[in-house]
Amino acid sequence: MIRLIVAQGDVLASADPRQLEADSVPALGDSIYEAGLALRALMEQVGKQAMQGEQAGVPTSRARNVDCDGSTSANRPRSSG
């Protein structure tokens, strides 16, 4: 979803307005809006799950960070930075 939002934002930002069809901008705007709503709902679910885990006594240090591609923090190399 994030990639969809970014890609559509790039289209709007980089396109010459004279090259866009009259209906393109509203269609892209609707799509970005819908993807944003879906992403917000997903993030709210994640937040609720975290709160439920804390209430059940699951330590937050045992939680895994999962990226959009499904990889976890354990799978990523550590930055030297």
N, C-alpha and C positions, 0 to 999 in steps of 0.2 A: 504494500500500500504506500509506503513511504517513497519507494522508487517511482510509483505511478504519479504521485503528487509532484515530486521533483521534476520528472520528465515533462509533465504537462505545464508546470511553471516555466520550465526552460523554453518550451514552444512559445508561450505567451511573451516571455521576456526577450527572446532572440528574433522573433519573426517581425518582418516589416509589416506594419498594420495594413498597408495597401495590398499585401499578398493574401491576407486572410479573408475568407468568405464571411459575409455578414453574420451567418449563424454559427460560425466556428467559435468565436469568443464566448458567447453564452453557453455553448455546449461544453467547452473546456472548463468554464467556470463552474457549471453544474457538476461535472465529473470530479473536479478538485474538491468541491464542497462535500459531495457524497463520500469521497474517499476520506476526507477529514473527519466526517461524522463516524464512519466505520472505525477509523483509527482511534478516535476518542473513546468509543464504546469498548474497544479492545483494551485500551489502557485502563479504563475504569474496572473492567473485569480482572485485570492483573492486580490492580490495587486492592480490590475486594478479596482476592485469593490470598494476597500477602497478609492482609488484616486477619483473615480467618486462620491462617497458619500461626500467626502470633497469638491469637486467642486460644489456639489448641496447644500452645506450648512449644511450637517448633521454633528453634532459635533462628534468627535471621541470618546468622553466619553460615548456616547450612543451605541457604537459598542459593540457587545458581542463576547467574546472569545469562540470559539467552538473547542472542542477536536475531535480527529479522530473518537471517538465512538459516537459523536453527542451530548455529554453533554456540557453544557455551564458552564462558571465560576460561575454563580449563583447557579448551581446545586451541586457544589463541596464544601465540608467542607473546611473552612479556616485552613491553617496550623498554628500551634502554634509557629513555628520556628523563 
